[in-house]
């Protein structure tokens, strides 16, 4: 056998071994996956569906986003293994870990692991410009307010926030697109959003009619921060054409989640893909500019999946020991 033949044979054998190893590493991967998002018209649906498509395309799998009731339901779906991945906020996550989820009271959800930070969710209020409502204190007694899907982050926290501020209202639920249509048709008075910005439903309303985006006063903001797991936030004026200046709000951090029993190598590759391609993540939704490892610190509730931990530690990011399985 000539040296050249040996070299070719050796190269082919090496390539076959590499291919075999890669195939073996994927042996326990799921053939397909689903990402739990939220209602259409909200940021979760856009972000989650786009992220699912990115994972599926780059890893050669079949996967997609699924319309759900939002963070609370996503925690339950991931915990029960009904979906592989989901999107949630830290308030509902803390409740779920403690067994205080409104969907499964008394059942600690211990099969939910964190992957990576997404963005902050501002709590914001939108009305029609001709409603005469220009502040929270302007909301009339008995006003009908849409709080998003039942058991969503908005529906879980915003009613209690407004009650704390002395607002008396008639509570309505529905998807963000549906509520936007109801607002425009005069069937409800206000929409209280908890969603990443820009909210597609608000952007659509701006195209069709004049709206008011209501901000919190400094006193209202401080009072809400004392009572709820939120932090101060300002919606940049550039977010919506309606805004002439930054709007004061409060916010809660969002994280992607996964079943803790998903294969480590699979989750490692998903985390690597998501954290090393922020340009592609921003193409999905511009709020993904905050989907970076530096924001890991905002999860103090859920353990990180071992596959995610491996990628973070390989790249110089520390995960607290109490957040490892």
BELLIN-V927772 format. One line per field, one symbol per residue. phi: phi as a letter, one per 20 degrees, with the letter a starting at -180 (. if undefined). Layout:
BEGIN
phi = ???
END
This chain:
BEGIN
phi = .ffffffffffffffffffffffffegdfffbbcdfdaffndfgfffffffgfffgffdmceaaecfceogfffffffgemfcfcacbdffgfffffemdffebfndfeddccedbfdaedfeccccffefnecbfffffgngecednfgmfgfffdfgfffffenedbdeccrffffffffffemecebddecafdffgffgffgfebecddedffgffffffffecfccfbcffgffcfffdbgdfbcbcfdcfcbffefgffffgfffgffedcfffffffbffffeecgfegfeecdefefgffggffffdndedggfddf
END
